[in-house]
Amino acid sequence: MTPRISLFADVQNIYYTCRQEFGRHFNYRALWDELTKERELHTAVAYAIDRGDAGQMNFQRILKDIGFHVRLKPYIQRRDGSAKGDWDVGITIDLLDAAPSSDIIVLLSGDGDFDLALERARRDGAQCWVVGVEALTAKSLIDAADRFISITEAHLLPSR
């Protein structure tokens, strides 16, 4: 039987960690091709912040063309200059909803807040994989995963 896989991408986390560690952008297409080969896709969701700029809208179109459902939250600039745009609760709910129907859950994030969600998804029978920049991924998240895939040069877009 072909394993069913669900992908959940914390776009902001992947963007900032790849930029900090490598100074380059993540190649979602390469990872998609790697993970969906010989597996049946159950669901794939990319969670992003909507600032409304043309570059970001083009990136969101690329994610949709790859096969992701793109969920957007508005970018909120607070009076004190800080910003808000957090998808942690949404990712957690969707991940837990998908777990009973998935053999493999893949979370693209380095955020340790997801460690408990992975532990719970495993109780529903799903294997839990994490994809992240190893140096910037919480140890608790790596420990909660059945498999950790470290983002390397092979997962990045070429330099411009």
C-alpha positions as CSV (number, residue, x, y, z in Angstrom):
1,M,0.0,0.0,0.0
2,T,1.3,3.5,-0.9
3,P,2.0,5.6,2.2
4,R,-0.2,8.7,2.6
5,I,1.8,11.9,3.3
6,S,0.7,15.3,4.6
7,L,3.0,18.4,4.3
8,F,2.8,21.5,6.5
9,A,5.1,24.4,5.7
10,D,5.8,27.2,8.2
11,V,6.8,29.6,5.4
12,Q,8.1,32.4,7.6
13,N,10.2,30.1,9.7
14,I,11.8,28.4,6.7
15,Y,12.4,31.7,5.0
16,Y,14.2,33.3,7.9
17,T,16.2,30.3,9.0
18,C,17.4,29.6,5.4
19,R,18.3,33.3,5.0
20,Q,20.1,33.4,8.3
21,E,22.1,30.2,7.8
22,F,22.7,30.2,4.1
23,G,21.7,33.6,2.7
24,R,19.5,31.8,0.2
25,H,15.9,30.8,-0.5
26,F,14.5,27.3,0.1
27,N,13.5,25.2,-2.9
28,Y,10.0,24.0,-2.1
29,R,9.8,22.2,-5.5
30,A,12.8,20.0,-4.8
31,L,11.6,19.0,-1.4
32,W,8.1,18.3,-2.8
33,D,9.5,16.1,-5.5
34,E,11.6,14.2,-3.0
35,L,8.8,13.7,-0.4
36,T,5.9,12.8,-2.7
37,K,7.8,10.3,-4.8
38,E,6.2,6.9,-4.4
39,R,3.8,8.4,-1.8
40,E,0.2,9.5,-2.0
41,L,-0.4,13.1,-1.1
42,H,-3.1,13.5,1.5
43,T,-2.8,17.3,2.1
44,A,-0.2,20.0,1.7
45,V,-0.5,23.4,3.2
46,A,1.8,26.4,3.3
47,Y,1.2,29.0,6.0
48,A,2.3,32.5,5.1
49,I,1.8,36.2,6.1
50,D,0.1,38.4,3.5
51,R,1.9,41.8,3.1
52,G,0.3,42.3,-0.3
53,D,3.5,43.0,-2.2
54,A,4.1,41.7,-5.7
55,G,7.1,39.5,-4.9
56,Q,5.2,37.8,-2.1
57,M,2.2,37.2,-4.3
58,N,4.4,35.7,-7.0
59,F,5.9,33.4,-4.4
60,Q,2.4,32.3,-3.2
61,R,1.5,31.6,-6.8
62,I,4.6,29.4,-7.1
63,L,3.6,27.5,-4.0
64,K,0.1,26.9,-5.4
65,D,1.5,25.8,-8.7
66,I,3.7,23.2,-6.9
67,G,0.5,21.9,-5.2
68,F,0.3,23.6,-1.8
69,H,-2.9,25.1,-0.5
70,V,-1.7,28.5,0.7
71,R,-3.2,29.9,3.8
72,L,-2.6,33.6,4.5
73,K,-2.8,35.8,7.6
74,P,-2.6,39.5,7.4
75,Y,0.6,41.2,8.4
76,I,-0.1,43.3,11.5
77,Q,2.2,46.1,12.4
78,R,1.8,47.2,16.1
79,R,2.2,50.8,17.3
80,D,5.4,49.9,19.1
81,G,7.0,48.8,15.8
82,S,6.7,45.1,16.5
83,A,4.9,42.8,14.1
84,K,2.4,39.9,14.5
85,G,1.7,37.1,12.1
86,D,1.8,33.7,13.8
87,W,0.4,30.5,12.3
88,D,1.3,28.2,15.2
89,V,-2.3,27.4,16.3
90,G,-3.5,27.0,12.7
91,I,-0.7,24.7,11.8
92,T,-1.2,22.6,14.9
93,I,-4.9,22.2,14.3
94,D,-4.5,21.2,10.7
95,L,-1.6,18.8,11.5
96,L,-3.6,17.1,14.2
97,D,-6.7,16.9,11.9
98,A,-4.6,15.2,9.2
99,A,-2.7,12.8,11.4
100,P,-5.4,10.0,11.6
101,S,-5.6,9.9,7.8
102,S,-1.8,10.2,7.1
103,D,1.0,7.6,7.4
104,I,3.6,10.4,7.4
105,I,3.3,14.0,8.7
106,V,6.0,16.4,7.5
107,L,6.5,19.7,9.3
108,L,8.7,22.3,7.7
109,S,9.7,24.4,10.6
110,G,12.3,24.7,13.3
111,D,9.9,26.1,15.9
112,G,10.0,24.1,19.2
113,D,6.4,25.0,19.9
114,F,5.3,22.1,17.6
115,D,7.0,19.4,19.6
116,L,3.8,18.5,21.5
117,A,1.7,18.5,18.3
118,L,4.1,15.9,16.8
119,E,4.0,13.7,19.9
120,R,0.2,13.8,19.7
121,A,0.1,13.1,15.9
122,R,2.3,10.0,16.6
123,R,-0.4,8.7,19.0
124,D,-2.8,8.8,16.0
125,G,-0.4,6.5,14.2
126,A,1.4,8.9,11.9
127,Q,5.2,9.0,11.6
128,C,6.4,12.6,12.1
129,W,9.2,14.1,10.1
130,V,10.6,17.6,10.5
131,V,12.5,19.5,7.9
132,G,14.5,22.4,9.2
133,V,17.9,24.2,9.3
134,E,19.6,22.0,11.9
135,A,21.5,24.8,13.7
136,L,18.3,26.8,14.1
137,T,15.8,24.0,14.8
138,A,14.8,23.5,18.4
139,K,16.3,20.4,20.0
140,S,12.8,19.5,21.4
141,L,11.4,19.5,17.9
142,I,14.2,17.3,16.5
143,D,13.7,14.9,19.5
144,A,9.9,14.8,18.9
145,A,10.4,13.8,15.3
146,D,10.7,10.2,14.0
147,R,13.0,11.6,11.3
148,F,14.8,14.9,11.0
149,I,15.7,16.2,7.5
150,S,18.4,18.8,7.7
151,I,18.1,21.6,5.1
152,T,21.3,21.6,3.1
153,E,22.6,23.3,0.0
154,A,20.7,20.7,-2.0
155,H,17.4,22.1,-0.7
156,L,18.1,25.7,-1.7
157,L,17.5,27.7,-4.8
158,P,20.7,28.8,-6.7
159,S,22.2,32.1,-5.7
160,R,21.1,35.0,-7.9
